[in-house]
Every structure is written in C-alpha cells, then in structure tokens.
Amino acid sequence: MSESISDIQKKLSQVTSENDSVFQLYLQDERKGVQKLLISLQKKWEKEAKLVQKLTEMKHYENDLYQQGYKFIAGVDEVGRGPLAGPVVAAAVILPEDFSVVGINDSKQLSELKRETLFELIKQQAIAVGVGIIEHDVIDEVNIYEATKLAMRMALDELNPSPDFILIDAMPLKYTEAELSLIKGDTKSISIAAASIIAKVTRDRLMKDYDVAYPGYDFASNMGYGTKKHLIGLDTIGVCPIHRLSFAPVKEAKLHFESLK
C-alpha cells in the first residue's frame, strides 16, 4: 500500500534541498498530490533563496564599512513627514555584523503584521536602538524639514554605544563627518531599513492611541495622512490638538471654524 499524501507531507517538511534522497525518491511518485507538494516545496525554497539574496544585497554598505574598520554602523530613517496630524518619528539602529534576519526592507513595502514581527526581532537583536519623536507644535514652529532633522538627531543621541558611522535615508544630516546619505536608502541598506521599521511601527502605534483620544478622523487607518475620511473629519469636527496648524488643509479648516464664531 502506497504512503498517504499527509505522511509524505510530514517527511517533506524535514527536507531542505532538492538533492535530499527523500525529495529524489518522491520525484518518482506520479500522483498529482505528491507532485503538487514537491512544486510547493520548490517554490518555498526559491522564495527563501531570494530573501537571503536580498539580505546579502542590503548588507553591502555595512560590510564595506566593516572592512574599513567601522564597528558601530547606525542606520537612520524617519516616518511622518507628510501627515496633517501627529508627530514625525525617526529611528536609529545599530545591527550586529552577523545580523541574519531575512525579510527586512523599506517598511512601506511590508504588511503591518510583517512590520510588527520584524520590529520585535530588530529590538531583540540590535546592538542599539534609538527613537526620536518631534511633536506637531514643534513642526509648526520650525517646519517639517527641520523637525525631521531634530527627530533624527534625537534618535542618534539615544544610541549606546554611539555610532562610528551613520547611514541616512536621503537627507544629509551632518551629525558627524562619518556619514553617508543614500537616496532610497531604506531599500539599499539593512540598517536604514531596520530603522524605517522601528520608526513606522512606533508612529503607527501612537496614531492608533490618538484615534481613541480624538475619534472622527480615522487616525488608526490613515495615520494622520489627508485621506477622504480625515478631511471629512476636519470639515465636520474641526481641528484637534494634534493637528499641524501650518499644513494647508488644517490651516483652512481652522480659519473656517473661526469664521463661524
């Protein structure tokens, strides 16, 4: 009597290569169910290989800097420059040289569940993590560009040990002479990508809390960006305490409600 598909599936779950004798054995089994299992396993391996290759590519800048003698390389990124409400959040992350968590990429390209999972892994394995949060009122006072730089500097100041080299997404910071600004750095550097995940998850959690405190703007879904529901909230409720008054739609809503008084 031939083996059941479920029994074969259990055996194949322990196989890690096409060269494995078990895999080769079941290649001879012509049943469609068995062949589907083998194809599924091959696709899984291909996906895993691509993730490992991506990790290798993302560590290019870091590995080059390690070879130059740098030990504590910090990646820096921010989230929240465009929203109409809430803070801008930056993160700085120093990863160990042997960091091997696959799947890390620009936080915007990951699902919320994947970001949350990677957030915890990064926090557990990083040498140091720093977060900088600059609130809406400071953004209004100094402008969003300067506020973003303040958040990045705050995040870097939190790192212990201090970095001896800094990789920054897009924005020249001049925090130290040993730094490199990379356009779309969150897709090129593992350290910057890790920082983008820390910043994104941190800010999203804050905005979900703000949604409870200030309902009616859909902050839990739009994270403060100017979506249709958010703009409707501005039109019907008006401005709430975390809105950025220097941003045009908020400024217009504030003027509108003041004119009705």
N, C-alpha and C positions, 0 to 999 in steps of 0.2 A: 504493500500500500504506500503510495507516494505521500510525502510530507504535506501538511496543510500550509496554506499561504501564510497564516498567522505564525506558525512555527518558523517558517523561513524568514519572515519579517523580523522575528526576535534574533535570529542568528545574524542577519544582515546588519542589525543595529550595532553590532560589535565590530563590523568591518570598516576599515578606514582607507582602503586602497583597492583599485581595480586589480592589482597584482595579487591580492589575497586569494588563497586557494579556495576559500568558501565562495567568494564572488565568482571566480572562474568556474566553479562547479555548477552554480545556478545559471550561468550563461547557456548551459546545455539544456536547461529546462524550458520547453517551448510553450508552457502555459502562459496565457496573456497576463494573468495576475502576477506571476513571478517576473515577467519581463517589465511590467509596469513598476514593480518595486526596484528593479535594477536601474531603470531610467531615472526614477525619482532620486535614488541614491547618487547617481552620477551628477544630476543637476545640483544636488545639495553640495557635493564636493566642488563643483565648478564655482558655485556662489561663495563658498568658504575660501577658495583659492583667490578669487577676485578681491575679497575683503583683506586677505593677507597681503596681496599685491598693493592694494590701496594704502594699507598701513605702512608698507615699506616706502612708497612714494611720499606719503605725508611726513615721514621722518627724515627726509632728505636734508632739509636745512639744519635740523637739530644734529644729525650725525656729522654733517660737515663742521658744525661749530664744536662738537665734542672733539673732533680730530685736531682742531685748532687749540684745544686746551681748556675750553669753557666747560664748567661743571653744572651750573645752575641757570638753565635757559628758561626764561619766562615767556609764555605766550599771552598776549593781551587782546581782548576784544570787548565790544560793547553791544548793547541792545537797547532800543527805545529812543532813538533819535527822532523818529517820525510821528509818534503818537501825539494826540491832543491832550492827553492826561497822564499823570503818573510820572515817576522818576526816570532818569536814564541810569542804566546799571552797567558797570564794567566788571570784568573779572580778569585776574591774572593767575596763571597756573604754571608751576614748575613740575614737570614729569620726570620720573627716573629714566635713566638711559635705556634700561631694559623693558620699558613700558610696552605691553603687547596686547592691549585690549583692542579688538577689531570693531569696526563699525562706526568709529568716530569720524565725523565730518561736520561741515557747516551746519549749525543747529537748525537752520531754516529748512534743510533738506531731510530732516528726521521727523518721524512721528512723535507725538507727545509721549507715548509710552516708551519709545526708544530713548528719547532725551532723558526721561526720568531714570531709566535703568542705567544709562551711561553716567548721569550726574552722580549717582551713588558710587559707581565704580571709580570714577575720577577722584572723588573725595577720599575714597579709601586708599587709593594707590599713589596719589600725587605726593611729592615731597612737600609742597606748599600750595595753598590756595588763598587768594585774597579777593575781596569783593568791595567795590566802591559804588555807593548809591548817592546820587545827587537829585534832590527833590525838585518839584515843579517850580517852586518860588525862586530857587537859585537859577534855574533855567531861564525864567523870565528876566532875572536880573542881569545875567552875564551873556546870554544867548546859548543856543543848544550846542554849538561847536565848542565853545569854551567849557561848557558844563560837561561835555563828553570827555574832554581832556582832564578835567578835575576828577571825574569818576575813575579814569584810568590811572591817574597818579595815586589816588586813594587806594585802589586795588593793589598797586605795586608796593605802596608803603606798608601794606599788611603782610607782605611775604616775609617769612622767616624759615630758611635763610634768605638774605637779599639776593636778587639775581645778579649774575655777572654778564649776562647778555639778554637783550629783550627783542622778541619778535612781535610786531604790532600789525594788526589788520588795517591796512590802508592809510591810517592817519599818522604822520610824523609827530612824535611826542616830545623829543628832546629831553627825556627824563635822564638819559645818560648818553655818553658818546658811543657806548657799545650797544647799538640798537639798529634794527633793520625794519623798515616799513614795507609790507608786501600787499600789493593790490590783490583782492580776493584771497587774503591770507588764510581765511578760515577753510578754504578748500585745498591749501597747499602745505600747511604746517599743522602737525598733530597738536602742538602746544596751543596755537591760536584756536584751533577747532575745539579743543577741550575747554578753553576759556569761553568760547561762544556758547557752549552748552551750559556751563555754570551760570553765565550771565542771563541766558534766556530762561532757564528754569527758575532762577531766583526772582526775576522780574515777573514772570507769569504767575508765580505763587502770590506775590504781592498784589498783583492786579485782581486775582480771584478774591483775595481778602477785601480789597477795595470795592468789589462788586457787591459784597454783603453790606458794607458800610454805606455805599452810595448806589442803591439799586436804580434801575431805569435807563442805564447807559450801555448795558450788555458788556461790561468790562471783562467778565470771566471768559467771554468768547473773543472779543476784539482786542483785548489787552491795551485799550486806550486809543487804538487807531480809529480814524474817522470813517467808520462803516456807516451804512444806512441807519441801523438801529441807534448807533451812538449819536448821529446827527439829529435824529428824531428826538432823542432824549434831551439834547441841547435846546432844541426848538420848543419843547413842551415843559421841561423842568427848569431849564436854565443851567447856569454854571455851578459845578460842585467844588468843594475845597481843594481837590487835587488837579483841577484843570489848569493847563498852561495858558495864562491870560495873554501872552504875547503871540500865540498862534492864531492865525486869521479867523477860522470858524468860531473859536471860543471868544475872541475879541468881539466879533459881530453879534454873537448871542448875548454877551454881557451888555453891549450897547442897546440891543433891542429891549431887553428886560428893564434896563434902567430908564428907557424912554417911556415905558408903560407906567412907571411910578407917578 
